[in-house]
Amino acid sequence: MSMCVVVTEAVPPRLRGRLAVWLLEVRAGVYVGDVSRRIREMIWYQVTELAEEGNVVMAWATNTESGFDLVTYGENARTPVDFDGLRLVKYAPNISGSDGGE
């Protein structure tokens, strides 16, 4: 089991309800929990099936250089990139609906 964090934006209430079955919603759209790999993969399947036009990021603790890994769904100004085995986040402020910048 490992710590898992899911952050949602503009997703349907149906997905938020599904996430709340397995994870604790600590802030609006922010879910945390300690789940197995199988449950984490099932949660991600639910995200890809139900997120519609929203966007989601899931991060979990794992045995990597940074100590975690992450995946994203939907359009967002921030996207994960692999830099020589290290996970970084690339910011592209020109994406519509981005959450930062001016």
MITIMI-214183 format. One line per field, with one value per atom (N, C-alpha, C): x, y, z negated; atom name. Coordinates in nm, 2 decimals. Atoms other than C-alpha are relative to their C-alpha. Layout:
east	c(X; ...)
north	c(Y; ...)
up	c(Z; ...)
atom	c(CA; ...)
***
This chain:
east	c(0.08; 0.00; 0.09; -0.07; 0.11; -0.09; 0.08; -0.01; -0.03; 0.05; -0.21; -0.08; 0.07; -0.33; -0.06; 0.07; -0.59; -0.05; 0.05; -0.66; -0.09; 0.10; -0.97; -0.03; 0.04; -1.08; -0.11; 0.11; -1.42; -0.04; 0.05; -1.52; -0.14; 0.13; -1.87; -0.02; 0.02; -2.02; 0.01; 0.00; -2.05; 0.15; -0.14; -1.66; 0.04; -0.04; -1.62; -0.06; 0.06; -1.86; 0.08; -0.08; -1.66; 0.13; -0.12; -1.34; -0.01; 0.03; -1.49; -0.02; 0.02; -1.56; 0.14; -0.14; -1.18; 0.09; -0.09; -1.02; -0.07; 0.06; -1.08; 0.02; 0.00; -1.17; 0.04; -0.05; -0.96; -0.02; 0.04; -1.04; -0.08; 0.08; -1.27; 0.08; -0.07; -1.14; 0.13; -0.13; -0.84; -0.03; 0.03; -0.85; 0.13; -0.12; -0.59; -0.04; 0.02; -0.56; 0.12; -0.10; -0.34; -0.06; 0.06; -0.43; 0.10; -0.09; -0.29; 0.01; -0.02; -0.17; -0.12; 0.12; -0.48; -0.11; 0.10; -0.71; 0.04; -0.05; -0.50; -0.03; 0.02; -0.53; -0.15; 0.15; -0.91; -0.05; 0.04; -0.94; 0.03; -0.04; -0.75; -0.09; 0.10; -0.98; -0.13; 0.12; -1.28; 0.02; -0.03; -1.11; -0.01; 0.00; -1.05; -0.14; 0.13; -1.41; -0.10; 0.10; -1.59; 0.04; -0.05; -1.38; -0.06; 0.05; -1.54; 0.09; -0.08; -1.41; 0.09; -0.08; -1.24; 0.14; -0.14; -0.88; 0.04; -0.03; -0.72; 0.15; -0.13; -0.38; 0.00; -0.02; -0.29; 0.15; -0.14; 0.03; 0.00; -0.01; 0.15; 0.14; -0.14; 0.45; 0.05; -0.06; 0.68; 0.15; -0.15; 1.05; 0.06; -0.07; 1.19; 0.09; -0.09; 1.45; -0.07; 0.08; 1.18; -0.09; 0.08; 0.99; -0.15; 0.14; 0.66; 0.00; 0.03; 0.51; -0.13; 0.13; 0.21; -0.04; 0.07; -0.03; -0.10; 0.10; -0.27; -0.10; 0.11; -0.59; -0.06; 0.06; -0.74; 0.10; -0.08; -0.61; 0.03; -0.04; -0.41; 0.13; -0.12; -0.13; 0.12; -0.12; 0.09; -0.01; -0.01; 0.20; 0.13; -0.12; 0.44; 0.10; -0.10; 0.77; 0.10; -0.10; 1.04; 0.14; -0.13; 1.39; 0.11; -0.10; 1.65; -0.04; 0.05; 1.43; -0.06; 0.06; 1.32; -0.12; 0.13; 0.96; 0.00; 0.01; 0.92; -0.13; 0.13; 0.62; 0.03; -0.01; 0.62; -0.12; 0.11; 0.41; -0.01; 0.03; 0.25; -0.11; 0.11; 0.05; -0.10; 0.09; -0.12; -0.12; 0.12; -0.36; -0.12; 0.12; -0.71; -0.05; 0.05; -0.85; 0.12; -0.12; -0.49; -0.03; 0.02; -0.47; 0.11; -0.10; -0.20; 0.04; -0.05; -0.02; -0.10; 0.09; -0.18; -0.06)
north	c(-0.12; 0.00; 0.12; -0.12; 0.35; 0.12; -0.13; 0.71; 0.04; -0.04; 0.83; 0.13; -0.12; 1.18; 0.02; -0.02; 1.27; 0.15; -0.14; 1.64; 0.01; -0.01; 1.70; 0.15; -0.13; 2.01; -0.01; 0.00; 2.05; -0.14; 0.13; 1.69; -0.02; 0.02; 1.56; -0.05; 0.05; 1.49; -0.15; 0.15; 1.12; -0.05; 0.04; 1.09; 0.04; -0.04; 1.29; -0.10; 0.10; 1.04; -0.13; 0.13; 0.74; 0.01; -0.02; 0.89; 0.00; -0.01; 0.95; -0.14; 0.14; 0.57; -0.05; 0.05; 0.50; 0.09; -0.10; 0.82; 0.11; -0.10; 1.10; 0.14; -0.13; 1.44; 0.11; -0.09; 1.68; 0.15; -0.13; 1.99; -0.03; 0.02; 2.05; -0.05; 0.06; 1.82; -0.06; 0.06; 1.69; -0.12; 0.13; 1.33; -0.07; 0.07; 1.13; -0.13; 0.13; 0.77; -0.08; 0.10; 0.47; -0.12; 0.11; 0.22; -0.09; 0.09; -0.08; 0.04; -0.02; -0.08; -0.03; 0.05; -0.27; 0.11; -0.10; -0.01; 0.13; -0.12; 0.28; -0.01; 0.01; 0.14; 0.00; -0.01; 0.09; 0.14; -0.14; 0.45; 0.07; -0.07; 0.57; -0.04; 0.04; 0.36; 0.08; -0.08; 0.54; 0.14; -0.13; 0.87; 0.01; -0.01; 0.80; -0.02; 0.02; 0.68; 0.11; -0.10; 0.96; 0.14; -0.14; 1.28; 0.09; -0.08; 1.40; 0.11; -0.11; 1.75; 0.06; -0.04; 1.79; -0.04; 0.05; 1.73; -0.05; 0.07; 1.51; -0.03; 0.05; 1.44; -0.10; 0.09; 1.14; -0.02; 0.02; 1.11; -0.11; 0.10; 0.82; -0.03; 0.03; 0.72; -0.13; 0.11; 0.48; 0.00; 0.00; 0.37; 0.05; -0.06; 0.62; 0.11; -0.10; 0.89; 0.12; -0.11; 1.15; -0.05; 0.06; 0.91; 0.00; 0.01; 0.94; -0.01; 0.00; 0.90; 0.07; -0.06; 1.07; -0.02; 0.00; 1.06; 0.11; -0.11; 1.32; -0.04; 0.02; 1.32; 0.14; -0.12; 1.60; 0.11; -0.12; 1.94; 0.08; -0.08; 2.14; 0.07; -0.08; 2.40; -0.08; 0.08; 2.15; -0.14; 0.14; 1.82; -0.06; 0.07; 1.56; -0.03; 0.04; 1.50; -0.08; 0.08; 1.25; 0.06; -0.06; 1.40; -0.09; 0.09; 1.13; -0.08; 0.08; 0.92; 0.08; -0.09; 1.22; 0.06; -0.06; 1.33; 0.14; -0.14; 1.70; 0.04; -0.05; 1.92; 0.12; -0.11; 2.14; 0.09; -0.10; 2.46; 0.07; -0.07; 2.59; 0.09; -0.09; 2.90; 0.03; -0.04; 2.93; -0.10; 0.09; 2.64; 0.07; -0.07; 2.77; -0.07; 0.05; 2.73; -0.02; 0.03; 2.73; 0.07; -0.04; 2.79; 0.09; -0.09; 3.05; 0.10; -0.10; 3.34; 0.12; -0.12; 3.66; 0.00)
up	c(0.00; 0.00; 0.00; -0.01; 0.07; 0.00; 0.00; 0.02; 0.15; -0.13; 0.32; -0.02; -0.01; 0.40; 0.13; -0.12; 0.66; -0.01; -0.01; 0.76; 0.12; -0.12; 0.98; 0.02; -0.03; 1.16; 0.11; -0.10; 1.34; 0.04; -0.03; 1.31; -0.04; 0.04; 1.28; -0.14; 0.13; 0.94; -0.01; 0.00; 1.03; -0.03; 0.03; 1.04; -0.14; 0.14; 0.72; -0.10; 0.09; 0.55; 0.01; -0.01; 0.69; -0.08; 0.07; 0.56; -0.15; 0.14; 0.22; -0.07; 0.06; 0.18; -0.04; 0.03; 0.18; -0.07; 0.05; 0.08; -0.09; 0.09; -0.18; 0.08; -0.06; -0.03; -0.10; 0.11; -0.24; 0.04; -0.05; -0.03; 0.13; -0.12; 0.26; 0.12; -0.12; 0.54; -0.03; 0.04; 0.34; -0.09; 0.07; 0.23; -0.03; 0.05; 0.03; -0.06; 0.06; -0.08; 0.01; 0.00; -0.14; 0.07; -0.08; 0.13; 0.07; -0.07; 0.30; 0.15; -0.14; 0.66; 0.08; -0.07; 0.77; -0.01; 0.03; 0.61; 0.07; -0.07; 0.75; 0.15; -0.14; 1.10; 0.03; -0.01; 1.05; 0.00; 0.01; 0.94; 0.13; -0.12; 1.24; 0.12; -0.10; 1.47; -0.01; 0.03; 1.31; 0.05; -0.05; 1.38; 0.15; -0.14; 1.74; 0.07; -0.05; 1.79; -0.04; 0.05; 1.59; 0.00; 0.02; 1.60; 0.11; -0.11; 1.93; 0.04; -0.04; 2.00; -0.11; 0.11; 1.66; 0.01; 0.00; 1.57; -0.14; 0.13; 1.30; 0.00; 0.02; 1.17; -0.12; 0.11; 0.96; -0.03; 0.04; 0.76; -0.11; 0.10; 0.55; -0.04; 0.05; 0.34; 0.07; -0.07; 0.52; -0.02; 0.01; 0.53; 0.12; -0.11; 0.77; -0.06; 0.04; 0.75; -0.08; 0.07; 0.65; -0.11; 0.11; 0.43; 0.04; -0.04; 0.63; 0.15; -0.14; 0.97; 0.02; -0.03; 1.14; 0.14; -0.13; 1.43; 0.00; -0.02; 1.57; 0.10; -0.10; 1.76; 0.03; -0.04; 1.96; 0.02; -0.04; 2.07; -0.12; 0.11; 1.82; 0.04; -0.03; 1.83; -0.05; 0.06; 1.63; 0.05; -0.04; 1.78; -0.05; 0.04; 1.65; 0.11; -0.10; 1.84; -0.07; 0.05; 1.79; 0.04; -0.03; 1.76; -0.06; 0.05; 1.74; -0.12; 0.11; 1.51; -0.11; 0.10; 1.30; 0.05; -0.05; 1.32; -0.04; 0.02; 1.36; 0.06; -0.05; 1.45; 0.09; -0.10; 1.76; -0.01; 0.01; 1.74; 0.14; -0.13; 2.07; -0.03; 0.04; 1.97; 0.11; -0.10; 2.31; 0.02; 0.00; 2.24; -0.05; 0.05; 2.21; -0.13; 0.13; 1.86; -0.10; 0.09; 1.71; -0.14; 0.14; 1.34; -0.06; 0.05; 1.32; 0.10; -0.09; 1.47; 0.02; -0.02; 1.60; 0.14)
atom	c(N; CA; C; N; CA; C; N; CA; C; N; CA; C; N; CA; C; N; CA; C; N; CA; C; N; CA; C; N; CA; C; N; CA; C; N; CA; C; N; CA; C; N; CA; C; N; CA; C; N; CA; C; N; CA; C; N; CA; C; N; CA; C; N; CA; C; N; CA; C; N; CA; C; N; CA; C; N; CA; C; N; CA; C; N; CA; C; N; CA; C; N; CA; C; N; CA; C; N; CA; C; N; CA; C; N; CA; C; N; CA; C; N; CA; C; N; CA; C; N; CA; C; N; CA; C; N; CA; C; N; CA; C; N; CA; C; N; CA; C; N; CA; C; N; CA; C; N; CA; C; N; CA; C; N; CA; C; N; CA; C; N; CA; C; N; CA; C; N; CA; C; N; CA; C; N; CA; C; N; CA; C; N; CA; C; N; CA; C; N; CA; C; N; CA; C; N; CA; C; N; CA; C; N; CA; C; N; CA; C; N; CA; C; N; CA; C; N; CA; C; N; CA; C; N; CA; C; N; CA; C; N; CA; C; N; CA; C; N; CA; C; N; CA; C; N; CA; C; N; CA; C; N; CA; C; N; CA; C; N; CA; C; N; CA; C; N; CA; C; N; CA; C; N; CA; C; N; CA; C; N; CA; C; N; CA; C; N; CA; C; N; CA; C; N; CA; C; N; CA; C; N; CA; C; N; CA; C; N; CA; C; N; CA; C; N; CA; C; N; CA; C; N; CA; C; N; CA; C; N; CA; C; N; CA; C; N; CA; C; N; CA; C; N; CA; C; N; CA; C; N; CA; C; N; CA; C)
***
